[in-house]
Amino acid sequence: MSVNQVILQDINFHIEKLERRLKDFYDLPSTSDYFIGREKQINTGVNVLDKIEVFNTFISIYSVLDQEDIKYSTTANEYANYLDNMRKGLEILKKEREEIESKNLKEITNIKLLLEQLYKKRNEIK
């Protein structure tokens, strides 16, 4: 094994470790009040960052109803309600993210700095 391969192996180890540590800050346990959608049905925890991404995706899809001259229909009404709920849920999740980042500012900042350097070095070696 070459020196570069050893370095890459170690870099990848630390990236995985730090990414997991960073993700853990944003995981809410299954006992939290932030069950949303399927998590409520299957009793799993929620990752705030993942859920924000999911909500943003569906808000962009459902918001077509805001942009078009949609006349009342059962479907339009149903998805307008989904859109309202997604927007409300997104605000809750953003507040939770802010609290997490405020509470863990030093750790999150240091992890992101280390990850940035590890990614950079990994790309240089590849």
N, C-alpha and C positions, 0 to 999 in steps of 0.2 A: 504494500500500500504506500502510495507516495505521500509526501508531506502535505500537499494540497488536499488530498483525499482525507487525511486525518483531520486537518483543519476544518474542512467542510463538514465532516461528521460531527465534530465538536460544536461547530456553529449551529448546525441543524438541531442538535440536542438542546442547546441553550434557547434557540428560537422557540422550539416546542414547549419547553418549560416556561418561558416567559409569556408566551401567548396564552397558555393555559392559566397561568397566574392572573393575567390581565382579564381574561374571560371570567374567571371566578368572582371578580369584584362585581360583575354585572349579573350574576346568577341569583335569582330569588328562589328560595326553597319552595317546595310544594305546599308548605303550610302558609305561604304568604297570602295577602289579600289581593294579589295582582294576577290571579288566574284570568286568562283571556282565551276565549275560543276553545280549541281542542284540549289545552292543558287542564281545563276544568273537568273535562270528561275523562281524561286518562290519568289525572292526578300526577302530573310531572311539574317540575319547576319551570320558571320562565327566565330566559336571558333577555335583559332589558334591551341591549343593542340589537339582538336578532329580531325581537318583537317590533322595535322601532322601524327596522328595515322592512319587515313584512307589512306593517301598517302603512308606511309611506308608499309601498308598491300598490296596495289595494286602494288607497286614497287616490292615487294617480289614475287608476282604472275607473273607479266608481265616480270620480269627479267629472267624467264626461257628461253626467246628468246635469251638472251645474253649467256646463259650457254650451249645451245644445238647448234648443227651444223644445223641450220635452213636454208633451201634454200628459195629463194624468193617466196613469195605467197602474195596474197592480204591480207589475215588475218595477216600474220607475219608483213607485212608492216604497216597495220593499228595499230596493238598493239605495234609495235616498236615506232610509233609516240606517242601513249598514254604514253608509258614508258618515252620517252623524255620529254613530257609535265609534267608528274608527277614529274620527277626529278627537272625540272626547278621550278615548283610550290613549291616543298619541300624546295628548297633553299630560295625562297622568304619568306615562312612561318617561317623558322628557323631564318632568319634575323629579322622578325617581333617579334618573341618570344624573341630574345635577346634584342631588344629595349624595349619591355614591361618589361622584368625582370630587365634591367638596370635602367629604369625609376622608377620602383616600388620595388626596391631591399629590402628596410627595411620592407615594408608591407608584401611582399610575404614571406620573411624569417620568420617574426614573426608569420604569419598565419600557415606556415608549422611547426614551432616549437610547437605551441599550438595544432595543429591537431595531431601531433605525440604523445604528452602527453595524449590527449583525447582518441585516439585510444588505447593506451597502458592501460590506466585506465579502459576503457570499456571492453577490453579483460580480464583484471584481475577480474573484477566483474562478468562477465558472467560465 
